[in-house]
């Protein structure tokens, strides 16, 4: 680039995306004179899904703004909770976020998940087709223009990933109402009606069941239910929700 030079400052929350030498305060950036500000920001490593308001000399500008010489550009982080207009709040998670997907479903959040790697173009197209927020730790995937909306998952620890997503998007929580295996809706199930799906010991030990309307999987309060109750209780206490519905696992 050999065009106008601008001064750019990235919000502290976004500096992990920027090359180490530019992670401080304000830094000089030489542009080519024709690229948009959005392109300049992404060329520094910051996905536009993570950039909030863009300010030029203190005034908001769109990502399509062409930077001029001497401008001071500030890249703010997205506002939390982040509004997602135009559709019910639904998510799509990439192949590396299976545990996060199951925990979101446990809380009743609509979280589609591809257990096999279908490739970035297919994921982006599915996000657009179904108007789902694409969650990923792949910065390149989040730069694809065809995605409907996206968000970078900052941690590699499922408990921190869940708090990050819930704090960023504030979805309505309805625990125990969604199948953790396929994302379908759960309904109360009569014990006799699901007996064919149960082992003898389960039939003798439990009386309350739920079944997925999509895949038919049957749920009950099994040995690991206490662990799941802790996940649900912590999320509801911190982020609110509709309370407990039909018990799942």
ZIWOPE-V852556 format. One record per backbone hydrogen bond with DSSP energy under -1.0 kcal/mol. CO is the residue of the C=O (numbers start at 1). NH is the residue of the N-H. E is the energy in kcal/mol with one decimal. If there is no record, write none. Layout:
BEGIN
co: <CO;CO>
nh: <NH;NH>
e: <E;E>
END
This chain:
BEGIN
co: <4;5;6;7;8;9;11;12;14;19;20;27;29;31;36;37;38;39;41;42;47;53;54;55;56;59;62;63;65;68;71;72;73;74;75;76;90;91;92;93;94;97;98;99;100;101;102;103;104;105;106;107;110;112;116;119;120;121;122;123;124;125;126;127;133;134;135;136;138;141;144;149;151;157;158;159;160;161;162;163;164;165;166;168;173;175;177;179;184;185;187;190;194;195;199;200;201;202;209;210;211;212;217;219;220;222;224;225;226;227;228;229;230;231;232;233;234;235;236;249>
nh: <31;70;29;73;27;75;14;15;17;22;23;8;6;3;40;41;42;43;46;45;50;76;61;74;59;56;65;38;37;71;7;57;9;55;11;52;133;112;135;114;97;101;102;103;104;105;106;107;109;108;176;174;91;93;118;123;124;125;126;127;128;129;130;132;92;151;94;153;142;144;147;134;136;161;162;163;164;165;166;167;168;169;170;82;242;245;186;183;179;213;211;194;197;198;203;204;205;206;189;219;187;216;212;210;222;225;228;229;230;231;232;233;234;235;236;237;238;239;240;222>
e: <-3.0;-2.9;-3.0;-3.5;-2.3;-2.8;-2.0;-1.1;-1.6;-2.6;-1.5;-3.1;-3.1;-3.3;-2.0;-2.7;-2.3;-2.3;-1.6;-1.6;-1.9;-2.4;-2.5;-2.7;-1.8;-3.1;-1.7;-2.9;-2.8;-1.8;-2.9;-3.1;-2.7;-2.6;-2.5;-3.8;-2.9;-2.5;-3.0;-1.3;-1.9;-2.2;-2.2;-2.0;-2.4;-2.4;-2.1;-1.1;-2.6;-2.2;-2.3;-2.9;-2.3;-2.6;-1.0;-2.1;-2.7;-2.2;-2.3;-2.3;-1.9;-2.8;-2.5;-1.9;-2.5;-2.4;-1.5;-2.2;-1.6;-1.6;-1.1;-3.1;-1.8;-2.7;-2.4;-1.6;-2.2;-2.4;-2.6;-2.4;-2.0;-2.5;-1.8;-4.3;-4.1;-1.4;-2.2;-1.9;-3.6;-2.9;-2.6;-1.3;-2.0;-1.5;-2.2;-1.8;-1.3;-2.0;-2.3;-3.4;-2.0;-1.1;-2.5;-2.0;-1.9;-1.7;-1.6;-2.8;-1.7;-1.7;-2.5;-3.0;-2.5;-2.0;-2.8;-2.3;-1.8;-3.0;-1.9;-1.1>
END
